[in-house]
Amino acid sequence: MKRWLSKAEVSLGNHSDRLNAINIFPVADGDTGTNLYLTMRAASAAAADQETHDIGELLSTAGRSAMEQARGNSGTLLSVFLTAMAEPLQGHSRLSAPLLALALDRAQLRSWSVLSDPVPGTMLSVLEEAARGASRVEPAQNGDDSNAGLAVTLRAMMTSALAAVVRTEEQLQTLTDARVVDAGGVGFLLVLDALRASALGEELQGELLDGLHGYDVQDPHIHSNQPQLEGVEVMCTITLSPLDAATMRLSLDELGESVIMSAVSPVGDGYRWRVHVHTPDAGAALELLRTVGEPTNVTITELSANGHQTTEIPQVPVPGDPAAGGGLAREA
């Protein structure tokens, strides 16, 4: 598991520029590769410090760290994937075909549920098809816990995931018009290939992305030619009761778009939640959140790829407050 997360971090880092280049959905802000890399880096660092033989515990720790430091839609969904995948693996010291299929299915169900308006043609579709591919093979269905059965299941997972990435171009009109596949889907495919390689002691597939539209080195940065949206992306962590969380999701849906709310960990009678929203007015979103709790670990990022900047407000949820600390950090 540690080797998987480390390989995934390196792979996403190596591919971040091309992922950014084809990042046009849901917002053409050219940062999907960067967001996935930084989120996976947080997961890998947390796992490296963990001493346990429980693969579920290890992945849960990595997922929580990724969730707290998640960047963007793609990073948030990646952290949800890791934390949800960890649940069926709790108490186990090795991965098997049945466990992999169960973990992928849990992760795809959770990932679809955290979005207020999920759509096919994204990394959600790739995860869903990866789970289906893994669950359809005989080793996963008959309880085969051998290494050979795991290998068959991992390869079936990759075949289905790659086919799903290719189909993303047909599922979203924005991608069809630009003749590219979904950046988040490609990034997630790289994460899965790192899992396959790490579990089987093999190398990453160098030819895996050959032929994907928009992914050749000589292809232009397509996102820079797309219409730019006004507004910001607001992300924070906040402790909420289940009722307050449900109410907040509805309120944020009215205030903005791309709402993602995912539970990080239980706290008292509620949970720590990671919140993500695209909105024209960061102040209004933060004011709304403060009616039910105190947002922490706040970041505000311009949605436009031109002048793409992130303001980090670690503890104080009021932009510009001198007590907030941090400052203005320009993203890669």
PENOR-V663128 format. One record per residue. N is the residue number from 1. RES is the residue in one letter. SS is DSSP state (A for helix, B for strand, O for the rest). Layout:
n & res & ss
N & RES & SS
N & RES & SS
This chain:
n & res & ss
1 & M & O
2 & K & A
3 & R & A
4 & W & A
5 & L & A
6 & S & A
7 & K & A
8 & A & A
9 & E & A
10 & V & A
11 & S & A
12 & L & A
13 & G & A
14 & N & A
15 & H & A
16 & S & A
17 & D & A
18 & R & A
19 & L & A
20 & N & A
21 & A & A
22 & I & O
23 & N & O
24 & I & O
25 & F & O
26 & P & O
27 & V & O
28 & A & O
29 & D & O
30 & G & O
31 & D & O
32 & T & A
33 & G & A
34 & T & A
35 & N & A
36 & L & A
37 & Y & A
38 & L & A
39 & T & A
40 & M & A
41 & R & A
42 & A & A
43 & A & A
44 & S & A
45 & A & A
46 & A & A
47 & A & A
48 & A & A
49 & D & O
50 & Q & O
51 & E & O
52 & T & O
53 & H & O
54 & D & O
55 & I & A
56 & G & A
57 & E & A
58 & L & A
59 & L & A
60 & S & A
61 & T & A
62 & A & A
63 & G & A
64 & R & A
65 & S & A
66 & A & A
67 & M & A
68 & E & A
69 & Q & O
70 & A & O
71 & R & O
72 & G & A
73 & N & A
74 & S & A
75 & G & A
76 & T & A
77 & L & A
78 & L & A
79 & S & A
80 & V & A
81 & F & A
82 & L & A
83 & T & A
84 & A & A
85 & M & A
86 & A & A
87 & E & A
88 & P & O
89 & L & O
90 & Q & O
91 & G & O
92 & H & O
93 & S & O
94 & R & O
95 & L & O
96 & S & O
97 & A & A
98 & P & A
99 & L & A
100 & L & A
101 & A & A
102 & L & A
103 & A & A
104 & L & A
105 & D & A
106 & R & A
107 & A & A
108 & Q & A
109 & L & A
110 & R & A
111 & S & A
112 & W & A
113 & S & A
114 & V & A
115 & L & B
116 & S & O
117 & D & O
118 & P & O
119 & V & O
120 & P & O
121 & G & O
122 & T & O
123 & M & A
124 & L & A
125 & S & A
126 & V & A
127 & L & A
128 & E & A
129 & E & A
130 & A & A
131 & A & A
132 & R & A
133 & G & A
134 & A & A
135 & S & A
136 & R & A
137 & V & O
138 & E & A
139 & P & A
140 & A & A
141 & Q & A
142 & N & O
143 & G & O
144 & D & O
145 & D & O
146 & S & O
147 & N & A
148 & A & A
149 & G & A
150 & L & A
151 & A & A
152 & V & A
153 & T & A
154 & L & A
155 & R & A
156 & A & A
157 & M & A
158 & M & A
159 & T & A
160 & S & A
161 & A & A
162 & L & A
163 & A & A
164 & A & A
165 & V & A
166 & V & A
167 & R & A
168 & T & A
169 & E & A
170 & E & A
171 & Q & A
172 & L & O
173 & Q & A
174 & T & A
175 & L & A
176 & T & A
177 & D & A
178 & A & A
179 & R & O
180 & V & O
181 & V & O
182 & D & O
183 & A & A
184 & G & A
185 & G & A
186 & V & A
187 & G & A
188 & F & A
189 & L & A
190 & L & A
191 & V & A
192 & L & A
193 & D & A
194 & A & A
195 & L & A
196 & R & A
197 & A & A
198 & S & A
199 & A & A
200 & L & A
201 & G & O
202 & E & O
203 & E & O
204 & L & O
205 & Q & O
206 & G & O
207 & E & O
208 & L & O
209 & L & O
210 & D & O
211 & G & O
212 & L & O
213 & H & O
214 & G & O
215 & Y & O
216 & D & O
217 & V & O
218 & Q & O
219 & D & O
220 & P & O
221 & H & O
222 & I & A
223 & H & A
224 & S & A
225 & N & A
226 & Q & O
227 & P & O
228 & Q & O
229 & L & O
230 & E & O
231 & G & O
232 & V & B
233 & E & B
234 & V & B
235 & M & B
236 & C & B
237 & T & B
238 & I & B
239 & T & B
240 & L & B
241 & S & O
242 & P & A
243 & L & A
244 & D & A
245 & A & A
246 & A & A
247 & T & A
248 & M & A
249 & R & A
250 & L & A
251 & S & A
252 & L & A
253 & D & A
254 & E & A
255 & L & A
256 & G & O
257 & E & B
258 & S & B
259 & V & B
260 & I & B
261 & M & B
262 & S & B
263 & A & B
264 & V & B
265 & S & B
266 & P & B
267 & V & B
268 & G & O
269 & D & O
270 & G & B
271 & Y & B
272 & R & B
273 & W & B
274 & R & B
275 & V & B
276 & H & B
277 & V & B
278 & H & B
279 & T & B
280 & P & O
281 & D & O
282 & A & A
283 & G & A
284 & A & A
285 & A & A
286 & L & A
287 & E & A
288 & L & A
289 & L & A
290 & R & A
291 & T & O
292 & V & O
293 & G & O
294 & E & O
295 & P & O
296 & T & B
297 & N & B
298 & V & B
299 & T & B
300 & I & B
301 & T & B
302 & E & B
303 & L & O
304 & S & O
305 & A & O
306 & N & O
307 & G & O
308 & H & O
309 & Q & B
310 & T & B
311 & T & B
312 & E & B
313 & I & B
314 & P & O
315 & Q & O
316 & V & O
317 & P & O
318 & V & O
319 & P & O
320 & G & O
321 & D & O
322 & P & A
323 & A & A
324 & A & A
325 & G & O
326 & G & O
327 & G & B
328 & L & B
329 & A & B
330 & R & B
331 & E & O
332 & A & O
